[in-house]
């Protein structure tokens, strides 16, 4: 996958998640969505990280996403990025 295609795909997912219908349509695949998003956090593309943060922020308002995020340890994954040089770029809404 080219860098452009990856960024375009993540931006598309982000835009879909801005609408409540888009967020809810992902609910049945919440674990896979969260795993892909967390895997992409390690990518070097800064534009990609903006879309990832926005997408995570959008979907984690849904309780089922929060539960799946807790099950897969997403908070710990994000915390590990915050301890590194990514501290000012990562937002965590898990509480």
Biopython code that builds the backbone (N, CA, C, O; Angstrom):
import numpy as np
from Bio.PDB.StructureBuilder import StructureBuilder

atoms = [
    (1, "UNK", "N", (0.852, -1.167, 0.000)),
    (1, "UNK", "CA", (0.000, 0.000, 0.000)),
    (1, "UNK", "C", (0.904, 1.237, 0.000)),
    (1, "UNK", "O", (1.847, 1.334, 0.786)),
    (2, "UNK", "N", (0.605, 2.152, -0.871)),
    (2, "UNK", "CA", (1.400, 3.378, -0.916)),
    (2, "UNK", "C", (1.061, 4.275, 0.271)),
    (2, "UNK", "O", (0.015, 4.134, 0.904)),
    (3, "UNK", "N", (1.957, 5.183, 0.547)),
    (3, "UNK", "CA", (1.747, 6.138, 1.644)),
    (3, "UNK", "C", (0.484, 6.964, 1.399)),
    (3, "UNK", "O", (-0.296, 7.214, 2.318)),
    (4, "UNK", "N", (0.299, 7.378, 0.157)),
    (4, "UNK", "CA", (-0.869, 8.180, -0.200)),
    (4, "UNK", "C", (-2.162, 7.399, 0.025)),
    (4, "UNK", "O", (-3.123, 7.933, 0.580)),
    (5, "UNK", "N", (-2.189, 6.144, -0.404)),
    (5, "UNK", "CA", (-3.390, 5.322, -0.250)),
    (5, "UNK", "C", (-3.699, 5.079, 1.229)),
    (5, "UNK", "O", (-4.860, 5.111, 1.637)),
    (6, "UNK", "N", (-2.675, 4.840, 2.015)),
    (6, "UNK", "CA", (-2.873, 4.635, 3.455)),
    (6, "UNK", "C", (-3.459, 5.884, 4.098)),
    (6, "UNK", "O", (-4.423, 5.804, 4.860)),
    (7, "UNK", "N", (-2.875, 7.039, 3.789)),
    (7, "UNK", "CA", (-3.377, 8.283, 4.372)),
    (7, "UNK", "C", (-4.810, 8.561, 3.911)),
    (7, "UNK", "O", (-5.652, 8.975, 4.708)),
    (8, "UNK", "N", (-5.079, 8.335, 2.647)),
    (8, "UNK", "CA", (-6.415, 8.555, 2.105)),
    (8, "UNK", "C", (-7.429, 7.635, 2.788)),
    (8, "UNK", "O", (-8.535, 8.065, 3.116)),
    (9, "UNK", "N", (-7.057, 6.382, 3.001)),
    (9, "UNK", "CA", (-7.964, 5.405, 3.626)),
    (9, "UNK", "C", (-8.276, 5.780, 5.067)),
    (9, "UNK", "O", (-9.424, 5.702, 5.504)),
    (10, "UNK", "N", (-7.253, 6.185, 5.798)),
    (10, "UNK", "CA", (-7.461, 6.571, 7.199)),
    (10, "UNK", "C", (-8.275, 7.862, 7.280)),
    (10, "UNK", "O", (-9.108, 8.015, 8.174)),
    (11, "UNK", "N", (-8.040, 8.781, 6.361)),
    (11, "UNK", "CA", (-8.833, 10.017, 6.319)),
    (11, "UNK", "C", (-10.291, 9.715, 6.011)),
    (11, "UNK", "O", (-11.190, 10.335, 6.578)),
    (12, "UNK", "N", (-10.526, 8.769, 5.118)),
    (12, "UNK", "CA", (-11.891, 8.362, 4.793)),
    (12, "UNK", "C", (-12.581, 7.754, 6.006)),
    (12, "UNK", "O", (-13.732, 8.079, 6.296)),
    (13, "UNK", "N", (-11.883, 6.874, 6.713)),
    (13, "UNK", "CA", (-12.451, 6.291, 7.931)),
    (13, "UNK", "C", (-12.760, 7.385, 8.946)),
    (13, "UNK", "O", (-13.814, 7.368, 9.582)),
    (14, "UNK", "N", (-11.852, 8.326, 9.096)),
    (14, "UNK", "CA", (-12.071, 9.437, 10.025)),
    (14, "UNK", "C", (-13.334, 10.218, 9.657)),
    (14, "UNK", "O", (-14.157, 10.519, 10.522)),
    (15, "UNK", "N", (-13.481, 10.538, 8.392)),
    (15, "UNK", "CA", (-14.663, 11.282, 7.950)),
    (15, "UNK", "C", (-15.941, 10.498, 8.174)),
    (15, "UNK", "O", (-16.965, 11.076, 8.540)),
    (16, "UNK", "N", (-15.898, 9.200, 7.960)),
    (16, "UNK", "CA", (-17.080, 8.366, 8.216)),
    (16, "UNK", "C", (-17.443, 8.359, 9.698)),
    (16, "UNK", "O", (-18.619, 8.323, 10.061)),
    (17, "UNK", "N", (-16.427, 8.394, 10.541)),
    (17, "UNK", "CA", (-16.665, 8.347, 11.988)),
    (17, "UNK", "C", (-17.139, 9.678, 12.563)),
    (17, "UNK", "O", (-17.554, 9.737, 13.720)),
    (18, "UNK", "N", (-17.082, 10.726, 11.784)),
    (18, "UNK", "CA", (-17.604, 12.006, 12.260)),
    (18, "UNK", "C", (-19.122, 11.995, 12.344)),
    (18, "UNK", "O", (-19.716, 12.778, 13.085)),
    (19, "UNK", "N", (-19.740, 11.114, 11.590)),
    (19, "UNK", "CA", (-21.201, 10.962, 11.636)),
    (19, "UNK", "C", (-21.549, 9.806, 12.567)),
    (19, "UNK", "O", (-20.864, 8.784, 12.574)),
    (20, "UNK", "N", (-22.599, 9.962, 13.341)),
    (20, "UNK", "CA", (-22.966, 8.902, 14.281)),
    (20, "UNK", "C", (-23.302, 7.600, 13.562)),
    (20, "UNK", "O", (-22.971, 6.523, 14.058)),
    (21, "UNK", "N", (-23.952, 7.678, 12.405)),
    (21, "UNK", "CA", (-24.277, 6.456, 11.652)),
    (21, "UNK", "C", (-23.005, 5.725, 11.229)),
    (21, "UNK", "O", (-22.969, 4.495, 11.220)),
    (22, "UNK", "N", (-21.976, 6.470, 10.882)),
    (22, "UNK", "CA", (-20.700, 5.857, 10.512)),
    (22, "UNK", "C", (-20.049, 5.158, 11.680)),
    (22, "UNK", "O", (-19.531, 4.051, 11.532)),
    (23, "UNK", "N", (-20.066, 5.791, 12.851)),
    (23, "UNK", "CA", (-19.487, 5.171, 14.057)),
    (23, "UNK", "C", (-20.236, 3.895, 14.411)),
    (23, "UNK", "O", (-19.624, 2.862, 14.683)),
    (24, "UNK", "N", (-21.554, 3.971, 14.406)),
    (24, "UNK", "CA", (-22.357, 2.811, 14.804)),
    (24, "UNK", "C", (-22.226, 1.663, 13.807)),
    (24, "UNK", "O", (-22.358, 0.500, 14.189)),
    (25, "UNK", "N", (-21.968, 1.972, 12.538)),
    (25, "UNK", "CA", (-21.818, 0.898, 11.547)),
    (25, "UNK", "C", (-20.558, 0.079, 11.795)),
    (25, "UNK", "O", (-20.457, -1.054, 11.323)),
    (26, "UNK", "N", (-19.603, 0.632, 12.523)),
    (26, "UNK", "CA", (-18.373, -0.085, 12.839)),
    (26, "UNK", "C", (-18.464, -0.900, 14.126)),
    (26, "UNK", "O", (-17.550, -1.657, 14.454)),
    (27, "UNK", "N", (-19.549, -0.745, 14.841)),
    (27, "UNK", "CA", (-19.652, -1.356, 16.167)),
    (27, "UNK", "C", (-19.475, -2.875, 16.138)),
    (27, "UNK", "O", (-18.843, -3.439, 17.031)),
    (28, "UNK", "N", (-20.017, -3.531, 15.139)),
    (28, "UNK", "CA", (-19.923, -5.000, 15.101)),
    (28, "UNK", "C", (-18.487, -5.481, 14.896)),
    (28, "UNK", "O", (-18.170, -6.637, 15.178)),
    (29, "UNK", "N", (-17.626, -4.599, 14.408)),
    (29, "UNK", "CA", (-16.221, -4.921, 14.171)),
    (29, "UNK", "C", (-15.302, -4.077, 15.051)),
    (29, "UNK", "O", (-14.164, -3.799, 14.676)),
    (30, "UNK", "N", (-15.784, -3.679, 16.195)),
    (30, "UNK", "CA", (-15.069, -2.736, 17.059)),
    (30, "UNK", "C", (-13.656, -3.203, 17.392)),
    (30, "UNK", "O", (-12.718, -2.407, 17.342)),
    (31, "UNK", "N", (-13.493, -4.453, 17.725)),
    (31, "UNK", "CA", (-12.163, -4.930, 18.117)),
    (31, "UNK", "C", (-11.175, -4.815, 16.961)),
    (31, "UNK", "O", (-10.055, -4.344, 17.157)),
    (32, "UNK", "N", (-11.566, -5.232, 15.775)),
    (32, "UNK", "CA", (-10.668, -5.136, 14.618)),
    (32, "UNK", "C", (-10.344, -3.688, 14.284)),
    (32, "UNK", "O", (-9.199, -3.360, 13.972)),
    (33, "UNK", "N", (-11.342, -2.831, 14.348)),
    (33, "UNK", "CA", (-11.124, -1.410, 14.057)),
    (33, "UNK", "C", (-10.105, -0.833, 15.041)),
    (33, "UNK", "O", (-9.176, -0.135, 14.635)),
    (34, "UNK", "N", (-10.276, -1.122, 16.324)),
    (34, "UNK", "CA", (-9.366, -0.595, 17.335)),
    (34, "UNK", "C", (-7.965, -1.162, 17.188)),
    (34, "UNK", "O", (-6.986, -0.450, 17.409)),
    (35, "UNK", "N", (-7.852, -2.423, 16.821)),
    (35, "UNK", "CA", (-6.523, -3.029, 16.624)),
    (35, "UNK", "C", (-5.798, -2.385, 15.441)),
    (35, "UNK", "O", (-4.605, -2.094, 15.523)),
    (36, "UNK", "N", (-6.512, -2.169, 14.362)),
    (36, "UNK", "CA", (-5.892, -1.530, 13.191)),
    (36, "UNK", "C", (-5.462, -0.111, 13.543)),
    (36, "UNK", "O", (-4.350, 0.302, 13.214)),
    (37, "UNK", "N", (-6.336, 0.636, 14.209)),
    (37, "UNK", "CA", (-5.997, 2.010, 14.581)),
    (37, "UNK", "C", (-4.792, 2.044, 15.522)),
    (37, "UNK", "O", (-3.908, 2.886, 15.367)),
    (38, "UNK", "N", (-4.755, 1.143, 16.483)),
    (38, "UNK", "CA", (-3.621, 1.135, 17.419)),
    (38, "UNK", "C", (-2.331, 0.702, 16.717)),
    (38, "UNK", "O", (-1.259, 1.208, 17.050)),
    (39, "UNK", "N", (-2.409, -0.210, 15.766)),
    (39, "UNK", "CA", (-1.218, -0.597, 15.000)),
    (39, "UNK", "C", (-0.681, 0.569, 14.182)),
    (39, "UNK", "O", (0.531, 0.734, 14.041)),
    (40, "UNK", "N", (-1.584, 1.369, 13.650)),
    (40, "UNK", "CA", (-1.174, 2.495, 12.817)),
    (40, "UNK", "C", (-0.575, 3.648, 13.616)),
    (40, "UNK", "O", (0.060, 4.532, 13.040)),
    (41, "UNK", "N", (-0.767, 3.652, 14.937)),
    (41, "UNK", "CA", (-0.190, 4.715, 15.761)),
    (41, "UNK", "C", (1.331, 4.753, 15.663)),
    (41, "UNK", "O", (1.936, 5.804, 15.875)),
    (42, "UNK", "N", (1.948, 3.631, 15.348)),
    (42, "UNK", "CA", (3.413, 3.586, 15.267)),
    (42, "UNK", "C", (3.935, 4.064, 13.916)),
    (42, "UNK", "O", (5.147, 4.130, 13.712)),
    (43, "UNK", "N", (3.047, 4.393, 13.005)),
    (43, "UNK", "CA", (3.459, 4.854, 11.673)),
    (43, "UNK", "C", (4.082, 6.245, 11.766)),
    (43, "UNK", "O", (3.685, 7.050, 12.609)),
    (44, "UNK", "N", (5.043, 6.524, 10.912)),
    (44, "UNK", "CA", (5.782, 7.786, 10.965)),
    (44, "UNK", "C", (5.036, 8.986, 10.385)),
    (44, "UNK", "O", (5.402, 10.125, 10.675)),
    (45, "UNK", "N", (4.030, 8.769, 9.596)),
    (45, "UNK", "CA", (3.313, 9.849, 8.923)),
    (45, "UNK", "C", (2.507, 10.662, 9.943)),
    (45, "UNK", "O", (1.571, 10.148, 10.555)),
    (46, "UNK", "N", (2.879, 11.927, 10.119)),
    (46, "UNK", "CA", (2.211, 12.782, 11.109)),
    (46, "UNK", "C", (0.767, 13.101, 10.729)),
    (46, "UNK", "O", (-0.089, 13.223, 11.605)),
    (47, "UNK", "N", (0.491, 13.236, 9.444)),
    (47, "UNK", "CA", (-0.889, 13.489, 9.008)),
    (47, "UNK", "C", (-1.779, 12.320, 9.382)),
    (47, "UNK", "O", (-2.931, 12.500, 9.776)),
    (48, "UNK", "N", (-1.237, 11.136, 9.255)),
    (48, "UNK", "CA", (-1.968, 9.927, 9.592)),
    (48, "UNK", "C", (-2.368, 9.948, 11.067)),
    (48, "UNK", "O", (-3.483, 9.563, 11.419)),
    (49, "UNK", "N", (-1.467, 10.393, 11.912)),
    (49, "UNK", "CA", (-1.734, 10.426, 13.356)),
    (49, "UNK", "C", (-2.878, 11.370, 13.702)),
    (49, "UNK", "O", (-3.651, 11.101, 14.622)),
    (50, "UNK", "N", (-2.987, 12.460, 12.979)),
    (50, "UNK", "CA", (-4.105, 13.382, 13.215)),
    (50, "UNK", "C", (-5.434, 12.696, 12.932)),
    (50, "UNK", "O", (-6.383, 12.824, 13.705)),
    (51, "UNK", "N", (-5.498, 11.976, 11.831)),
    (51, "UNK", "CA", (-6.722, 11.242, 11.489)),
    (51, "UNK", "C", (-6.998, 10.123, 12.489)),
    (51, "UNK", "O", (-8.146, 9.882, 12.862)),
    (52, "UNK", "N", (-5.934, 9.441, 12.920)),
    (52, "UNK", "CA", (-6.107, 8.353, 13.888)),
    (52, "UNK", "C", (-6.646, 8.888, 15.210)),
    (52, "UNK", "O", (-7.567, 8.313, 15.789)),
    (53, "UNK", "N", (-6.070, 9.991, 15.683)),
    (53, "UNK", "CA", (-6.538, 10.584, 16.944)),
    (53, "UNK", "C", (-7.999, 10.991, 16.843)),
    (53, "UNK", "O", (-8.783, 10.745, 17.760)),
    (54, "UNK", "N", (-8.360, 11.611, 15.734)),
    (54, "UNK", "CA", (-9.745, 12.023, 15.546)),
    (54, "UNK", "C", (-10.701, 10.845, 15.478)),
    (54, "UNK", "O", (-11.804, 10.898, 16.022)),
    (55, "UNK", "N", (-10.276, 9.788, 14.811)),
    (55, "UNK", "CA", (-11.114, 8.586, 14.702)),
    (55, "UNK", "C", (-11.287, 7.938, 16.067)),
    (55, "UNK", "O", (-12.399, 7.577, 16.451)),
    (56, "UNK", "N", (-10.189, 7.789, 16.799)),
    (56, "UNK", "CA", (-10.283, 7.203, 18.142)),
    (56, "UNK", "C", (-11.172, 8.055, 19.036)),
    (56, "UNK", "O", (-12.003, 7.528, 19.775)),
    (57, "UNK", "N", (-11.001, 9.349, 18.970)),
    (57, "UNK", "CA", (-11.819, 10.251, 19.772)),
    (57, "UNK", "C", (-13.300, 10.056, 19.456)),
    (57, "UNK", "O", (-14.136, 10.063, 20.359)),
    (58, "UNK", "N", (-13.621, 9.883, 18.178)),
    (58, "UNK", "CA", (-15.018, 9.717, 17.759)),
    (58, "UNK", "C", (-15.615, 8.399, 18.221)),
    (58, "UNK", "O", (-16.721, 8.377, 18.761)),
    (59, "UNK", "N", (-14.898, 7.301, 18.017)),
    (59, "UNK", "CA", (-15.493, 5.990, 18.301)),
    (59, "UNK", "C", (-15.496, 5.653, 19.781)),
    (59, "UNK", "O", (-16.329, 4.865, 20.230)),
    (60, "UNK", "N", (-14.579, 6.234, 20.550)),
    (60, "UNK", "CA", (-14.508, 5.868, 21.967)),
    (60, "UNK", "C", (-15.587, 6.514, 22.825)),
    (60, "UNK", "O", (-15.593, 6.336, 24.043)),
    (61, "UNK", "N", (-16.488, 7.250, 22.219)),
    (61, "UNK", "CA", (-17.656, 7.725, 22.943)),
    (61, "UNK", "C", (-18.735, 6.651, 23.000)),
    (61, "UNK", "O", (-19.701, 6.784, 23.752)),
    (62, "UNK", "N", (-18.582, 5.602, 22.223)),
    (62, "UNK", "CA", (-19.536, 4.489, 22.217)),
    (62, "UNK", "C", (-19.062, 3.468, 23.249)),
    (62, "UNK", "O", (-17.912, 3.030, 23.217)),
    (63, "UNK", "N", (-19.943, 3.099, 24.150)),
    (63, "UNK", "CA", (-19.581, 2.228, 25.265)),
    (63, "UNK", "C", (-18.973, 0.901, 24.812)),
    (63, "UNK", "O", (-18.011, 0.425, 25.415)),
    (64, "UNK", "N", (-19.525, 0.301, 23.756)),
    (64, "UNK", "CA", (-18.996, -0.996, 23.290)),
    (64, "UNK", "C", (-17.554, -0.844, 22.786)),
    (64, "UNK", "O", (-16.749, -1.762, 22.939)),
    (65, "UNK", "N", (-17.226, 0.291, 22.196)),
    (65, "UNK", "CA", (-15.847, 0.534, 21.771)),
    (65, "UNK", "C", (-14.943, 0.696, 22.990)),
    (65, "UNK", "O", (-13.822, 0.187, 23.006)),
    (66, "UNK", "N", (-15.427, 1.402, 24.007)),
    (66, "UNK", "CA", (-14.642, 1.558, 25.235)),
    (66, "UNK", "C", (-14.352, 0.207, 25.870)),
    (66, "UNK", "O", (-13.235, -0.052, 26.318)),
    (67, "UNK", "N", (-15.369, -0.654, 25.905)),
    (67, "UNK", "CA", (-15.181, -1.981, 26.500)),
    (67, "UNK", "C", (-14.153, -2.798, 25.722)),
    (67, "UNK", "O", (-13.283, -3.434, 26.317)),
    (68, "UNK", "N", (-14.252, -2.780, 24.399)),
    (68, "UNK", "CA", (-13.279, -3.499, 23.567)),
    (68, "UNK", "C", (-11.894, -2.898, 23.730)),
    (68, "UNK", "O", (-10.904, -3.627, 23.788)),
    (69, "UNK", "N", (-11.815, -1.578, 23.804)),
    (69, "UNK", "CA", (-10.525, -0.909, 23.982)),
    (69, "UNK", "C", (-9.877, -1.346, 25.292)),
    (69, "UNK", "O", (-8.671, -1.586, 25.340)),
    (70, "UNK", "N", (-10.670, -1.448, 26.344)),
    (70, "UNK", "CA", (-10.135, -1.916, 27.622)),
    (70, "UNK", "C", (-9.694, -3.366, 27.539)),
    (70, "UNK", "O", (-8.682, -3.736, 28.133)),
    (71, "UNK", "N", (-10.433, -4.189, 26.815)),
    (71, "UNK", "CA", (-10.081, -5.607, 26.664)),
    (71, "UNK", "C", (-8.755, -5.798, 25.929)),
    (71, "UNK", "O", (-7.971, -6.678, 26.283)),
    (72, "UNK", "N", (-8.505, -4.989, 24.921)),
    (72, "UNK", "CA", (-7.263, -5.160, 24.151)),
    (72, "UNK", "C", (-6.107, -4.335, 24.702)),
    (72, "UNK", "O", (-5.002, -4.383, 24.161)),
    (73, "UNK", "N", (-6.345, -3.582, 25.767)),
    (73, "UNK", "CA", (-5.286, -2.795, 26.397)),
    (73, "UNK", "C", (-4.897, -1.553, 25.618)),
    (73, "UNK", "O", (-3.728, -1.170, 25.597)),
    (74, "UNK", "N", (-5.867, -0.925, 24.979)),
    (74, "UNK", "CA", (-5.577, 0.261, 24.166)),
    (74, "UNK", "C", (-5.015, 1.398, 25.007)),
    (74, "UNK", "O", (-4.143, 2.130, 24.539)),
    (75, "UNK", "N", (-5.485, 1.559, 26.216)),
    (75, "UNK", "CA", (-4.975, 2.635, 27.073)),
    (75, "UNK", "C", (-3.478, 2.453, 27.317)),
    (75, "UNK", "O", (-2.725, 3.426, 27.292)),
    (76, "UNK", "N", (-3.047, 1.228, 27.550)),
    (76, "UNK", "CA", (-1.627, 0.970, 27.774)),
    (76, "UNK", "C", (-0.811, 1.229, 26.499)),
    (76, "UNK", "O", (0.312, 1.730, 26.563)),
    (77, "UNK", "N", (-1.382, 0.886, 25.359)),
    (77, "UNK", "CA", (-0.705, 1.140, 24.089)),
    (77, "UNK", "C", (-0.529, 2.642, 23.885)),
    (77, "UNK", "O", (0.551, 3.104, 23.517)),
    (78, "UNK", "N", (-1.588, 3.394, 24.124)),
    (78, "UNK", "CA", (-1.521, 4.849, 23.958)),
    (78, "UNK", "C", (-0.577, 5.458, 24.988)),
    (78, "UNK", "O", (0.185, 6.372, 24.672)),
    (79, "UNK", "N", (-0.627, 4.954, 26.222)),
    (79, "UNK", "CA", (0.278, 5.450, 27.258)),
    (79, "UNK", "C", (1.739, 5.240, 26.871)),
    (79, "UNK", "O", (2.585, 6.087, 27.158)),
    (80, "UNK", "N", (2.040, 4.115, 26.219)),
    (80, "UNK", "CA", (3.421, 3.862, 25.804)),
    (80, "UNK", "C", (3.872, 4.885, 24.772)),
    (80, "UNK", "O", (5.040, 5.273, 24.758)),
    (81, "UNK", "N", (2.962, 5.328, 23.909)),
    (81, "UNK", "CA", (3.302, 6.382, 22.955)),
    (81, "UNK", "C", (3.469, 7.714, 23.669)),
    (81, "UNK", "O", (4.321, 8.517, 23.289)),
    (82, "UNK", "N", (2.674, 7.956, 24.689)),
    (82, "UNK", "CA", (2.743, 9.224, 25.411)),
    (82, "UNK", "C", (4.052, 9.334, 26.188)),
    (82, "UNK", "O", (4.563, 10.438, 26.375)),
    (83, "UNK", "N", (4.600, 8.209, 26.643)),
    (83, "UNK", "CA", (5.874, 8.248, 27.358)),
    (83, "UNK", "C", (7.038, 8.526, 26.420)),
    (83, "UNK", "O", (8.084, 9.008, 26.853)),
    (84, "UNK", "N", (6.863, 8.225, 25.139)),
    (84, "UNK", "CA", (7.921, 8.456, 24.152)),
    (84, "UNK", "C", (7.835, 9.851, 23.592)),
    (84, "UNK", "O", (7.323, 10.768, 24.234)),
    (85, "UNK", "N", (8.345, 10.002, 22.382)),
    (85, "UNK", "CA", (8.361, 11.317, 21.751)),
    (85, "UNK", "C", (7.019, 11.684, 21.125)),
    (85, "UNK", "O", (6.926, 12.688, 20.418)),
    (86, "UNK", "N", (5.979, 10.889, 21.370)),
    (86, "UNK", "CA", (4.662, 11.155, 20.811)),
    (86, "UNK", "C", (3.723, 11.795, 21.827)),
    (86, "UNK", "O", (2.525, 11.905, 21.567)),
    (87, "UNK", "N", (4.235, 12.212, 22.962)),
    (87, "UNK", "CA", (3.395, 12.655, 24.065)),
    (87, "UNK", "C", (2.434, 13.776, 23.700)),
    (87, "UNK", "O", (1.293, 13.770, 24.161)),
    (88, "UNK", "N", (2.847, 14.713, 22.906)),
    (88, "UNK", "CA", (1.985, 15.856, 22.603)),
    (88, "UNK", "C", (1.043, 15.586, 21.438)),
    (88, "UNK", "O", (0.254, 16.461, 21.084)),
    (89, "UNK", "N", (1.099, 14.418, 20.838)),
    (89, "UNK", "CA", (0.297, 14.150, 19.644)),
    (89, "UNK", "C", (-0.785, 13.102, 19.874)),
    (89, "UNK", "O", (-1.604, 12.867, 18.985)),
    (90, "UNK", "N", (-0.808, 12.481, 21.015)),
    (90, "UNK", "CA", (-1.733, 11.379, 21.254)),
    (90, "UNK", "C", (-2.762, 11.774, 22.304)),
    (90, "UNK", "O", (-2.413, 12.316, 23.352)),
    (91, "UNK", "N", (-4.019, 11.502, 22.022)),
    (91, "UNK", "CA", (-5.099, 11.847, 22.937)),
    (91, "UNK", "C", (-5.746, 10.560, 23.419)),
    (91, "UNK", "O", (-6.001, 9.658, 22.621)),
    (92, "UNK", "N", (-6.011, 10.465, 24.698)),
    (92, "UNK", "CA", (-6.667, 9.284, 25.240)),
    (92, "UNK", "C", (-7.979, 9.717, 25.892)),
    (92, "UNK", "O", (-7.992, 10.585, 26.764)),
    (93, "UNK", "N", (-9.077, 9.103, 25.460)),
    (93, "UNK", "CA", (-10.382, 9.447, 26.027)),
    (93, "UNK", "C", (-10.953, 8.275, 26.816)),
    (93, "UNK", "O", (-12.147, 8.256, 27.112)),
    (94, "UNK", "N", (-10.119, 7.300, 27.161)),
    (94, "UNK", "CA", (-10.597, 6.164, 27.950)),
    (94, "UNK", "C", (-10.599, 6.560, 29.415)),
    (94, "UNK", "O", (-9.574, 6.963, 29.963)),
    (95, "UNK", "N", (-11.754, 6.442, 30.037)),
    (95, "UNK", "CA", (-11.849, 6.729, 31.469)),
    (95, "UNK", "C", (-12.817, 5.768, 32.090)),
    (95, "UNK", "O", (-13.054, 5.825, 33.297)),
]
sb = StructureBuilder()
sb.init_structure("model")
sb.init_model(0)
sb.init_chain("A")
sb.init_seg("    ")
for serial, (resi, resn, name, xyz) in enumerate(atoms, 1):
    if name == "N":
        sb.init_residue(resn, " ", resi, " ")
    sb.init_atom(name, np.array(xyz, "f"), 0.0, 1.0, " ", f" {name:<3s}", serial, name[0])
structure = sb.get_structure()
